[in-house]
Amino acid sequence: MSLTITRNDSDVQQDVLRELKWDPRVSETEVGVQVNQGVVALTGFVTNYGKRLAAAEAAHRVSGVLDVANDLEVKIPGLGRRTDAEIADSVRSSLRWDVFVPDEKIRTTVSKGWVTLEGEVDRWIQRLDAERTIQRLAGVVGVTNNITVKATLIDPLRVRNAIEGALSRRAEREAHGIVVKVEDGVVRLNGPVRSWGERHAVEQAAGYAQGVRRVDSRLTVDPYL
């Protein structure tokens, strides 16, 4: 008989604050943290989009966190502001220099520091790589990813088996209890994982598969499995 020990919200809150202080990319003085039944709410203002993402990543790393509501706003100080034309040049250059991104297939628009990505790529993972490439660029306040994945004829059973095989090769127990369904190029993931790190790893493994147009993740995080 196993004993499940849950963590109270106060302990989780203190650990999130400690994790924010530990992460050199984030200033914990910029971020307010509230926790309600394992759901962390981040509030406040940060000076760049990269910090906003890093703060959420830090919160996700803490044991007992079930979800994160990232309400942080990006306010770039005067000396750090860049024109949309400058940001657009940086975005295009970054996409061009990333060996995993087919930049010639991607269109970009920048409005008041907000970057919108459009186009069609061959794989779901390329869509994610394009977004990751520009998230930390100076002047960027947000990203909308409207990139689609080219539709191809696939055998759903073959794709599902390939994804399940990839999960079974993992050192962690990410594959345990996860149900994979494939329909019209959309992969649906159901089941529990122990952490956001495991959830991300499962989603990424699914996105690597040829023919996947979208990953619909319905995985739930339960650190007390």
Secondary structure, DSSP 8 states (H G I E B T S, - for coil): --------HHHHHHHHHHHHHH-TT--GGGEEEEEETTEEEEEEEESSHHHHHHHHHHHHTSTT--EEEE--EE---GGG---HHHHHHHHHHHHHH-TTS-GGGEEEEEETTEEEEEEEES-HHHHHHHHHHHTTSTT--EEEE--EE------HHHHHHHHHHHHHT-SSSTTTT-EEEEETTEEEEEEEESSHHHHHHHHHHHHHSTT--EEEEEEEE-TT-
